[in-house]
């Protein structure tokens, strides 16, 4: 089987001047046109806890129910985003999310790529959790690959655009920066073609504010999500683990807990698209790959804003996470 490229990206375009990592010098979100909720999605559950008003989708959680939505079609690759505004105040135990999954197609054995906002107490910021997992053991046990970030802005004050770019199969010409990550070539297969070097880049990346913040390499099929997935969003009670490993629970004296979504963008290859369909790129050049400016921004985020990395957790069984 030929090696596959995956570029997995979480991107946030902010509307404020808050200090943060240096600019990556490129804004991929401007390449995609927004669609209305009804053009790309439908309610999945909790329909009485969902409203749409002038392009704004509002979903909420109270003591009776939360709510979720799902794309009209499954995808095998693409760019998926929404502008999201979170609720301020006490939100411990509550998850507001935007993610890719095939959990309905493969219950107990599914793949997922997550953007999750972990609710918090009054004195602490939201945590943005990125997660990747795939092909559970079949008995409901899934191995999470969480990286958690404290954002450099307040996600309750305004809408910010969050996106995933997932490209599980593509050949691209990679333009390396002067000092790429030392293990980058370990995730590539190199082929010569008329004097050019072609790289099958087997790696995933998350971005925030168009800044790369996480690199997830593909070591083998067992540690990478490659099956078609749907796009979902939801708000729900995850009191057992969401806030400080379940220390703080959802407190319904503060209900309803509200998530607001707009500016949806779906650009990719659906499962019924032609085999020639290719996923979009977030590269600033036609050659593909990240620029030196993008690499520098990624290093800044990893140094200053990542608060948890599963690969650095001594309590994890590293035999189950060989990509680390």
SULDARA-V169098 format. One record per residue. N is the residue number from 1. RES is the residue in one letter. PSI is psi in degrees with one decimal (999 if undefined). NEAR is the number of other C-alpha atoms within 8 Angstrom. Layout:
((N;RES;PSI;NEAR) (N;RES;PSI;NEAR))
This chain:
((1;X;131.9;2) (2;X;145.7;3) (3;X;152.8;7) (4;X;149.9;11) (5;X;134.6;13) (6;X;129.1;14) (7;X;112.0;12) (8;X;119.6;13) (9;X;134.3;13) (10;X;120.9;15) (11;X;139.4;16) (12;X;126.6;12) (13;X;113.1;11) (14;X;162.8;8) (15;X;17.0;7) (16;X;173.5;5) (17;X;23.2;4) (18;X;143.6;6) (19;X;147.6;6) (20;X;-157.2;6) (21;X;162.4;9) (22;X;155.2;7) (23;X;138.6;9) (24;X;-9.9;11) (25;X;9.1;6) (26;X;142.5;7) (27;X;88.0;6) (28;X;-28.5;10) (29;X;-24.6;8) (30;X;-10.1;6) (31;X;-8.8;5) (32;X;141.5;9) (33;X;141.5;6) (34;X;155.5;8) (35;X;162.8;10) (36;X;162.2;10) (37;X;-46.2;11) (38;X;-19.2;6) (39;X;-25.7;6) (40;X;-11.3;11) (41;X;169.5;10) (42;X;160.0;10) (43;X;140.4;10) (44;X;-42.1;9) (45;X;160.8;8) (46;X;45.0;11) (47;X;-27.3;8) (48;X;-2.4;5) (49;X;35.5;11) (50;X;134.2;12) (51;X;154.1;8) (52;X;124.5;8) (53;X;112.3;6) (54;X;48.5;4) (55;X;-4.8;9) (56;X;119.8;9) (57;X;127.6;12) (58;X;126.9;11) (59;X;151.2;15) (60;X;159.0;13) (61;X;131.3;16) (62;X;-169.4;10) (63;X;-11.2;6) (64;X;-30.4;5) (65;X;160.5;9) (66;X;-152.1;15) (67;X;153.3;16) (68;X;158.3;13) (69;X;166.3;12) (70;X;147.4;12) (71;X;156.8;11) (72;X;-22.0;7) (73;X;154.2;8) (74;X;157.6;11) (75;X;151.7;12) (76;X;-5.4;14) (77;X;167.1;13) (78;X;-173.3;14) (79;X;127.8;14) (80;X;123.4;13) (81;X;162.5;12) (82;X;147.7;13) (83;X;128.9;12) (84;X;140.0;12) (85;X;129.4;13) (86;X;161.7;11) (87;X;134.8;9) (88;X;174.2;6) (89;X;-157.0;7) (90;X;116.9;10) (91;X;18.6;14) (92;X;141.9;15) (93;X;-8.3;18) (94;X;134.4;15) (95;X;127.8;14) (96;X;128.8;14) (97;X;162.2;12) (98;X;121.9;12) (99;X;168.2;13) (100;X;141.6;11) (101;X;157.7;12) (102;X;35.4;13) (103;X;-28.3;11) (104;X;-25.5;5) (105;X;-31.7;6) (106;X;66.4;8) (107;X;129.0;9) (108;X;-2.9;13) (109;X;36.5;13) (110;X;171.2;13) (111;X;154.7;16) (112;X;143.8;15) (113;X;115.9;12) (114;X;141.0;12) (115;X;114.4;12) (116;X;132.5;12) (117;X;117.1;11) (118;X;119.3;15) (119;X;163.0;15) (120;X;174.9;14) (121;X;176.6;11) (122;X;-25.2;6) (123;X;6.2;4) (124;X;154.3;6) (125;X;162.2;8) (126;X;151.9;11) (127;X;127.2;12) (128;X;117.1;12) (129;X;123.1;13) (130;X;139.5;12) (131;X;146.4;12) (132;X;126.6;12) (133;X;161.2;15) (134;X;148.4;14) (135;X;69.5;12) (136;X;166.6;14) (137;X;-9.3;9) (138;X;-14.2;9) (139;X;20.3;7) (140;X;-7.3;9) (141;X;125.1;8) (142;X;143.2;10) (143;X;109.9;8) (144;X;152.2;7) (145;X;69.3;9) (146;X;137.6;11) (147;X;126.7;13) (148;X;141.4;12) (149;X;137.4;11) (150;X;116.3;11) (151;X;157.6;10) (152;X;16.0;8) (153;X;167.1;8) (154;X;110.2;8) (155;X;1.5;11) (156;X;-12.2;9) (157;X;-27.4;7) (158;X;171.4;8) (159;X;141.9;11) (160;X;145.3;12) (161;X;121.7;14) (162;X;133.8;13) (163;X;154.1;12) (164;X;128.7;13) (165;X;117.6;12) (166;X;112.6;13) (167;X;87.9;14) (168;X;-5.4;11) (169;X;110.4;7) (170;X;147.4;11) (171;X;133.9;10) (172;X;153.7;11) (173;X;122.1;10) (174;X;125.2;10) (175;X;105.5;9) (176;X;143.4;9) (177;X;168.7;9) (178;X;-35.2;5) (179;X;71.6;5) (180;X;167.5;8) (181;X;140.1;5) (182;X;-32.2;5) (183;X;14.7;6) (184;X;-45.4;8) (185;X;-20.4;7) (186;X;-20.8;6) (187;X;14.6;12) (188;X;152.6;10) (189;X;134.9;10) (190;X;135.0;8) (191;X;140.3;7) (192;X;138.2;8) (193;X;106.3;7) (194;X;43.5;4) (195;X;-8.3;5) (196;X;151.1;6) (197;X;120.6;9) (198;X;131.3;12) (199;X;123.6;12) (200;X;103.1;13) (201;X;112.5;12) (202;X;75.9;14) (203;X;150.2;13) (204;X;146.0;14) (205;X;138.9;13) (206;X;145.5;14) (207;X;148.5;13) (208;X;132.2;12) (209;X;39.0;9) (210;X;12.3;14) (211;X;125.9;13) (212;X;128.9;16) (213;X;-13.9;13) (214;X;138.6;11) (215;X;124.9;9) (216;X;105.7;9) (217;X;149.8;9) (218;X;112.0;13) (219;X;-35.5;10) (220;X;172.1;6) (221;X;-29.9;8) (222;X;-17.1;6) (223;X;24.8;11) (224;X;134.3;10) (225;X;115.8;12) (226;X;-9.4;8) (227;X;154.7;7) (228;X;145.9;10) (229;X;157.8;12) (230;X;163.7;12) (231;X;131.7;12) (232;X;162.6;13) (233;X;151.6;11) (234;X;164.0;13) (235;X;130.3;16) (236;X;166.2;11) (237;X;113.6;10) (238;X;45.0;10) (239;X;-26.2;13) (240;X;-19.0;8) (241;X;-16.4;10) (242;X;-42.1;14) (243;X;110.5;14) (244;X;50.7;7) (245;X;36.0;7) (246;X;4.7;11) (247;X;-40.2;7) (248;X;130.3;10) (249;X;167.0;10) (250;X;132.7;11) (251;X;107.3;9) (252;X;4.3;8) (253;X;-19.7;4) (254;X;6.0;8) (255;X;157.6;9) (256;X;153.5;8) (257;X;123.9;11) (258;X;138.0;11) (259;X;134.7;13) (260;X;134.1;11) (261;X;142.8;12) (262;X;-178.7;12) (263;X;49.0;12) (264;X;141.9;13) (265;X;126.4;12) (266;X;113.3;12) (267;X;103.9;10) (268;X;-162.6;13) (269;X;113.0;13) (270;X;167.8;10) (271;X;-21.4;9) (272;X;8.0;5) (273;X;160.3;7) (274;X;152.3;5) (275;X;-23.0;4) (276;X;-8.0;4) (277;X;132.8;7) (278;X;140.5;7) (279;X;159.0;13) (280;X;166.9;9) (281;X;150.7;6) (282;X;12.6;5) (283;X;142.5;11) (284;X;-7.2;8) (285;X;159.4;6) (286;X;-18.3;5) (287;X;-18.5;9) (288;X;174.8;12) (289;X;166.8;11) (290;X;146.0;13) (291;X;168.3;11) (292;X;-35.7;8) (293;X;-39.3;10) (294;X;-41.0;13) (295;X;-41.1;13) (296;X;-40.5;10) (297;X;-39.6;15) (298;X;-43.1;13) (299;X;-37.7;9) (300;X;-42.8;10) (301;X;-46.0;11) (302;X;-32.4;10) (303;X;-37.2;7) (304;X;-19.3;6) (305;X;-16.8;10) (306;X;125.4;12) (307;X;-11.3;8) (308;X;134.8;10) (309;X;118.1;10) (310;X;-29.2;9) (311;X;-22.3;9) (312;X;4.8;6) (313;X;113.0;8) (314;X;-14.6;5) (315;X;-11.1;4) (316;X;148.8;7) (317;X;102.6;7) (318;X;-9.8;8) (319;X;-20.0;5) (320;X;-8.2;6) (321;X;67.1;9) (322;X;-20.6;7) (323;X;-17.4;8) (324;X;999;5))
